Amino acid sequence: MPDPLKYQEVSPAPGAASEDLLTLKLRYKDPEGSESKKLEFPVEDEGLGLEDAGPDFAFAAAVAEFGMLLRRSEHKGNASYDQVIELARAGKSEDPNGYRAEFLELALLARRLGG
């Protein structure tokens, strides 16, 4: 049976807000056990901006934004190829196999082609 909703009510109160971004729930069984155990970890918004993100997060954001641009997603907001390139450059620090550099080249090419 699924857990009850934590962040959504049948009719949410106007202006209701939570500091939680999400709650990570994990279930596991010990190798010799028969009952599952649940772990729950709320993740709170620390109020940090994208400029405070680490390189892995910046790169992941670049890839997600690039995908929305390619699909011409209605949810892309103010996404742009310039921002994708900026985030990809910020996240390119550790790239032992060259995949991040290759992604950056794809984003640069997409921008040149006019998106």
C-alpha positions as CSV (number, residue, x, y, z in Angstrom):
1,M,0.0,0.0,0.0
2,P,1.4,3.4,-0.9
3,D,2.3,5.9,1.8
4,P,-0.1,8.8,2.3
5,L,0.8,12.0,0.4
6,K,3.0,14.3,2.3
7,Y,3.0,17.5,0.2
8,Q,-0.4,17.3,-1.5
9,E,-3.8,17.5,0.1
10,V,-7.1,16.9,-1.6
11,S,-7.7,20.7,-1.5
12,P,-4.5,22.5,-0.5
13,A,-4.8,25.7,1.5
14,P,-4.1,28.8,-0.5
15,G,-0.5,30.0,0.0
16,A,0.5,26.8,1.7
17,A,4.3,26.3,1.5
18,S,6.9,23.9,2.7
19,E,10.7,24.2,3.0
20,D,11.0,20.6,1.8
21,L,11.9,20.1,-1.9
22,L,11.2,16.4,-1.7
23,T,11.3,13.4,0.6
24,L,13.4,10.4,-0.4
25,K,11.9,7.1,0.8
26,L,13.7,3.9,0.6
27,R,12.6,0.4,1.5
28,Y,14.9,-2.6,2.0
29,K,15.1,-6.0,3.5
30,D,18.0,-7.5,5.3
31,P,19.3,-10.5,3.4
32,E,17.9,-12.9,5.9
33,G,14.9,-10.8,6.9
34,S,11.3,-11.1,5.9
35,E,10.0,-7.6,6.7
36,S,11.0,-4.5,4.8
37,K,12.3,-1.4,6.6
38,K,11.6,2.1,5.5
39,L,14.0,5.0,5.6
40,E,12.8,8.5,5.0
41,F,15.0,11.6,4.3
42,P,13.4,15.0,3.8
43,V,15.5,17.3,1.6
44,E,15.0,21.0,2.4
45,D,15.5,24.0,0.2
46,E,18.7,25.8,1.5
47,G,17.9,28.9,-0.6
48,L,21.0,28.4,-2.8
49,G,21.0,29.6,-6.4
50,L,22.3,27.8,-9.4
51,E,25.5,29.9,-9.2
52,D,26.2,28.1,-5.9
53,A,25.8,24.6,-7.4
54,G,28.7,22.2,-7.7
55,P,30.0,21.1,-11.1
56,D,28.1,17.9,-11.3
57,F,24.8,19.6,-10.6
58,A,25.6,22.4,-13.1
59,F,26.4,19.8,-15.7
60,A,23.2,17.9,-15.0
61,A,21.2,21.1,-15.2
62,A,22.8,21.9,-18.6
63,V,21.9,18.4,-20.0
64,A,18.3,18.8,-18.7
65,E,17.9,22.3,-20.2
66,F,19.4,21.1,-23.5
67,G,16.9,18.3,-23.7
68,M,14.0,20.8,-23.1
69,L,15.3,23.1,-25.8
70,L,15.7,20.2,-28.3
71,R,12.1,19.1,-27.6
72,R,10.8,22.6,-27.6
73,S,9.2,21.8,-24.3
74,E,6.4,24.0,-23.0
75,H,8.2,23.8,-19.6
76,K,11.5,25.3,-20.8
77,G,10.8,28.7,-19.3
78,N,13.6,31.1,-20.2
79,A,16.0,28.3,-21.2
80,S,18.6,29.2,-23.8
81,Y,21.6,27.6,-25.6
82,D,23.8,30.3,-24.0
83,Q,22.8,29.2,-20.6
84,V,23.3,25.5,-21.5
85,I,26.8,26.3,-22.6
86,E,27.5,28.4,-19.5
87,L,26.3,25.6,-17.2
88,A,28.2,22.9,-19.2
89,R,31.4,24.9,-19.0
90,A,30.9,25.3,-15.2
91,G,30.4,21.6,-14.9
92,K,33.2,20.4,-17.1
93,S,35.9,20.3,-14.4
94,E,36.2,16.5,-14.1
95,D,35.9,14.8,-17.4
96,P,38.2,11.8,-17.6
97,N,36.5,10.3,-20.7
98,G,35.8,13.5,-22.5
99,Y,32.0,13.1,-22.4
100,R,31.3,16.5,-20.9
101,A,33.6,18.2,-23.5
102,E,31.7,16.3,-26.3
103,F,28.4,17.5,-24.8
104,L,29.6,21.1,-24.8
105,E,30.6,20.8,-28.5
106,L,27.0,19.5,-29.3
107,A,25.5,22.5,-27.4
108,L,27.8,24.9,-29.3
109,L,26.8,23.3,-32.6
110,A,23.1,23.5,-31.7
111,R,23.5,27.2,-31.0
112,R,25.3,27.8,-34.3
113,L,22.5,25.9,-36.1
114,G,20.0,28.3,-34.6
115,G,18.4,25.8,-32.2
